[in-house]
Amino acid sequence: MRLVKPKKALGQHFLKDLQIARRIADTLAEYKGTPVLEIGPGMGVLTQFLLEAEHDLKVVELDQESVAYLEQNFPDLKGRIIPADFLKLDLSSLYKGPFCVIGNYPYNISSQIFFKVLDYKDQIPCCSGMIQKEVAERLAGKPGSKAYGIISVLLQAWYDIEYLFTVSESVFDPPPKVKSAVIKMTRNGRTALGCDEKLFKTVVKTTFNQRRKTLRNSIKPILGKEFPDYALPVFDKRPEQLSVEQFIELTLLVDNWLKTAGARPEE
């Protein structure tokens, strides 16, 4: 069967380097026995190594041409190919217990994929794979760095994120215009934030939307002008200077004031 033609609309850049594919598959070596869901297998360059490692594997693929290729070339996948859009899937209907997520993710929707993983954080102990280098740097960014932002805080609240290695443009067909990177997200020990989770997200997003300003200014849409404690040292900082724990503390401070003032921010 002929090879699948990469489709720009689906953000397809097929990995050609088998050594890199094997290294990505190996990120789940310690999760043998935990079901694995691969997103966007394409022509199966990563899939073959996941099958070789005898993972309990399902794959989700939107491209019908790729589905046909996989059905013809990977008989072991019979009954395990889900021809669907990952972002629209009800993952709790696929898995009742824990499962891992892996893939060479479509770069145009990678952030949406990770936010969906976050929705199922209690079921997903590990998520790994390849994404655009710039996005990988944001996911793994540390407080004080330029890369540290909304997605860094929201994901690192629940996952330890490792930037594993950088991948050249030359190992793809067609080559993307950006470098790529492989990351690994491992669920941390946090079972609860210790604050209102929706308010936490609102505080993080609101402050980073004006990241060059100090918190004293950027958080005013939530706290208002009447908040009495703007002199606290935390409000001298910019959002990228706060760790996840400090954002939790800030959320508790905001929550107490909003309860006192009888107001809540709009979601």
C-alpha positions as CSV (number, residue, x, y, z in Angstrom):
1,M,0.0,0.0,0.0
2,R,1.3,3.5,-0.8
3,L,2.4,5.8,1.9
4,V,0.0,8.3,3.5
5,K,0.3,11.8,2.1
6,P,0.9,14.3,4.9
7,K,-2.1,16.7,5.2
8,K,-1.3,20.3,6.1
9,A,-4.8,20.9,7.5
10,L,-4.2,18.1,10.1
11,G,-0.8,19.4,11.0
12,Q,0.8,16.1,9.8
13,H,4.6,15.9,9.8
14,F,5.6,12.2,9.8
15,L,8.6,11.2,11.9
16,K,11.1,9.2,9.8
17,D,13.8,8.5,12.4
18,L,13.2,5.1,14.0
19,Q,15.8,5.7,16.8
20,I,13.8,8.7,18.0
21,A,10.6,6.8,17.7
22,R,12.0,4.1,19.9
23,R,13.2,6.7,22.5
24,I,9.7,8.2,22.7
25,A,8.2,4.7,23.2
26,D,10.7,4.0,25.9
27,T,9.3,7.0,28.0
28,L,6.5,4.6,29.0
29,A,8.8,1.7,29.9
30,E,8.0,1.9,33.6
31,Y,4.2,1.8,32.9
32,K,4.1,-1.8,31.5
33,G,0.7,-3.2,32.2
34,T,-1.0,0.2,32.2
35,P,-3.2,0.7,29.1
36,V,-1.8,3.2,26.6
37,L,-3.6,5.5,24.2
38,E,-1.6,6.9,21.3
39,I,-2.8,10.1,19.6
40,G,-2.3,10.5,15.9
41,P,-0.3,7.4,15.0
42,G,-0.2,8.3,11.3
43,M,1.8,5.5,9.6
44,G,2.7,3.8,12.9
45,V,6.4,4.8,13.3
46,L,5.8,5.1,17.1
47,T,3.1,2.5,17.2
48,Q,5.4,-0.3,16.1
49,F,7.6,0.2,19.1
50,L,4.7,0.4,21.5
51,L,3.4,-2.9,20.1
52,E,6.9,-4.4,20.3
53,A,7.0,-3.5,24.0
54,E,3.6,-5.3,24.4
55,H,1.7,-2.3,25.8
56,D,-2.1,-2.7,26.0
57,L,-2.5,-0.2,23.2
58,K,-5.3,1.7,21.6
59,V,-4.7,4.4,18.9
60,V,-6.9,7.4,18.0
61,E,-6.6,8.7,14.4
62,L,-8.7,11.3,12.6
63,D,-7.2,10.8,9.2
64,Q,-9.1,8.1,7.3
65,E,-6.1,7.5,4.9
66,S,-3.9,6.8,8.0
67,V,-6.6,4.5,9.5
68,A,-6.7,2.4,6.3
69,Y,-2.8,2.3,6.3
70,L,-2.7,1.1,9.9
71,E,-5.4,-1.5,9.3
72,Q,-3.5,-3.0,6.4
73,N,0.0,-2.8,7.9
74,F,-0.6,-3.5,11.6
75,P,-2.9,-6.5,12.0
76,D,-2.2,-6.5,15.8
77,L,-4.2,-3.3,15.9
78,K,-7.4,-4.9,14.8
79,G,-10.2,-3.6,17.0
80,R,-7.9,-1.1,18.7
81,I,-8.0,1.8,16.2
82,I,-10.4,4.6,17.1
83,P,-11.2,6.7,14.0
84,A,-12.1,9.9,15.8
85,D,-11.0,13.4,16.9
86,F,-9.2,13.0,20.2
87,L,-10.4,16.4,21.4
88,K,-14.0,15.2,21.1
89,L,-13.6,11.8,22.7
90,D,-15.1,10.9,26.1
91,L,-12.0,9.2,27.5
92,S,-13.9,7.9,30.6
93,S,-16.0,5.7,28.2
94,L,-12.8,4.2,26.9
95,Y,-11.0,3.6,30.2
96,K,-12.5,3.0,33.6
97,G,-9.1,3.0,35.3
98,P,-5.7,4.5,34.8
99,F,-4.1,4.9,31.3
100,C,-1.1,6.6,29.7
101,V,-1.2,9.0,26.7
102,I,1.6,9.2,24.1
103,G,2.0,10.6,20.6
104,N,3.8,12.6,18.0
105,Y,1.2,15.3,18.6
106,P,-0.3,17.5,15.9
107,Y,1.4,20.9,16.7
108,N,-1.6,23.0,15.9
109,I,-3.7,21.4,18.7
110,S,-1.0,20.3,21.2
111,S,-2.0,22.7,23.9
112,Q,-5.6,21.6,23.6
113,I,-4.5,18.0,24.0
114,F,-2.7,18.7,27.2
115,F,-5.6,20.7,28.7
116,K,-7.8,17.7,27.9
117,V,-5.3,15.4,29.6
118,L,-5.6,17.7,32.6
119,D,-9.3,17.1,32.7
120,Y,-8.5,13.4,33.2
121,K,-5.6,13.9,35.5
122,D,-6.9,11.4,38.1
123,Q,-6.8,8.7,35.4
124,I,-3.6,9.6,33.5
125,P,-0.4,8.9,35.5
126,C,1.9,9.8,32.6
127,C,1.7,11.7,29.3
128,S,4.7,11.9,26.9
129,G,5.5,12.6,23.3
130,M,6.8,15.0,20.8
131,I,5.6,18.6,20.4
132,Q,6.9,21.9,19.1
133,K,10.1,22.9,21.0
134,E,8.6,26.3,22.0
135,V,5.6,24.6,23.5
136,A,7.7,22.1,25.3
137,E,9.8,24.9,26.8
138,R,6.5,26.5,28.1
139,L,5.3,23.3,29.6
140,A,8.5,22.7,31.4
141,G,9.3,26.3,32.2
142,K,10.4,27.3,35.7
143,P,9.3,30.4,37.6
144,G,11.4,33.4,36.6
145,S,11.9,32.2,33.0
146,K,10.4,33.8,29.9
147,A,8.8,30.5,28.9
148,Y,6.9,30.2,32.2
149,G,3.2,31.1,31.7
150,I,-0.4,30.0,32.0
151,I,0.0,26.5,30.7
152,S,3.2,26.0,32.8
153,V,1.4,26.7,36.1
154,L,-1.9,24.9,35.3
155,L,-0.1,21.7,34.2
156,Q,2.7,21.8,36.8
157,A,0.1,22.0,39.5
158,W,-0.6,18.4,38.8
159,Y,2.3,17.0,36.8
160,D,6.1,17.0,37.0
161,I,7.3,17.9,33.5
162,E,10.6,16.9,32.0
163,Y,12.0,18.3,28.8
164,L,13.8,15.2,27.5
165,F,15.5,16.1,24.2
166,T,15.4,18.3,21.2
167,V,14.6,17.0,17.7
168,S,15.8,18.4,14.4
169,E,13.4,19.4,11.6
170,S,15.3,17.1,9.2
171,V,13.8,13.9,10.6
172,F,10.2,14.6,9.4
173,D,8.3,14.4,6.2
174,P,7.6,17.2,5.4
175,P,10.1,19.0,7.6
176,P,8.3,21.5,9.9
177,K,9.5,25.1,10.1
178,V,10.3,24.7,13.8
179,K,12.3,22.4,16.0
180,S,10.6,19.8,18.1
181,A,11.1,18.3,21.5
182,V,10.1,15.3,23.5
183,I,8.6,15.8,27.0
184,K,7.3,13.6,29.7
185,M,4.6,14.6,32.2
186,T,4.4,12.4,35.4
187,R,1.5,12.9,37.8
188,N,2.8,14.4,41.1
189,G,1.5,13.5,44.5
190,R,-1.0,16.3,44.7
191,T,-4.6,15.1,45.3
192,A,-6.1,18.6,45.8
193,L,-5.0,22.1,45.3
194,G,-6.2,23.3,48.7
195,C,-8.0,26.2,47.1
196,D,-10.9,26.8,44.8
197,E,-9.7,25.2,41.5
198,K,-11.8,27.4,39.2
199,L,-10.7,30.6,41.0
200,F,-7.1,29.3,40.8
201,K,-7.4,29.1,37.0
202,T,-9.0,32.6,36.9
203,V,-6.2,34.1,39.0
204,V,-3.5,32.5,36.8
205,K,-5.0,33.5,33.5
206,T,-5.9,37.0,34.6
207,T,-2.5,37.9,36.0
208,F,-0.6,36.4,33.0
209,N,-2.8,38.2,30.6
210,Q,-0.8,41.3,31.7
211,R,2.4,39.5,32.6
212,R,4.6,42.6,32.3
213,K,2.6,44.3,35.1
214,T,3.0,43.6,38.8
215,L,0.3,41.6,40.5
216,R,-0.9,44.8,42.2
217,N,-2.1,46.0,38.8
218,S,-2.8,42.8,36.9
219,I,-5.1,41.3,39.5
220,K,-7.3,44.4,39.9
221,P,-10.0,43.0,37.5
222,I,-10.6,40.3,40.2
223,L,-9.9,42.1,43.5
224,G,-11.1,45.6,42.6
225,K,-9.7,48.9,43.9
226,E,-11.0,48.5,47.4
227,F,-8.9,45.5,48.4
228,P,-7.0,46.6,51.5
229,D,-3.8,44.5,51.3
230,Y,-2.1,45.6,48.1
231,A,0.9,46.6,50.2
232,L,1.7,42.9,50.8
233,P,5.1,41.9,49.2
234,V,3.5,39.3,46.8
235,F,1.8,42.2,44.9
236,D,5.2,43.6,44.0
237,K,5.9,40.5,42.0
238,R,5.1,39.7,38.4
239,P,3.1,36.5,37.6
240,E,6.1,34.6,36.2
241,Q,7.9,35.0,39.5
242,L,5.3,32.9,41.4
243,S,5.6,29.2,41.9
244,V,2.5,27.0,41.8
245,E,2.4,27.0,45.6
246,Q,2.5,30.8,45.7
247,F,-0.3,30.9,43.2
248,I,-2.3,28.7,45.5
249,E,-1.6,31.0,48.4
250,L,-2.6,34.0,46.3
251,T,-5.8,32.2,45.3
252,L,-6.7,31.7,49.0
253,L,-6.0,35.3,49.7
254,V,-8.3,36.3,46.8
255,D,-11.0,33.9,47.9
256,N,-11.1,35.2,51.4
257,W,-11.4,38.8,50.2
258,L,-14.2,37.9,47.7
259,K,-16.1,36.2,50.4
260,T,-15.7,39.2,52.6
261,A,-16.7,41.6,49.8
262,G,-19.5,39.4,48.6
263,A,-18.3,39.3,45.0
264,R,-16.9,36.7,42.6
265,P,-15.1,37.2,39.3
266,E,-16.7,36.1,36.1
267,E,-15.3,32.8,34.7
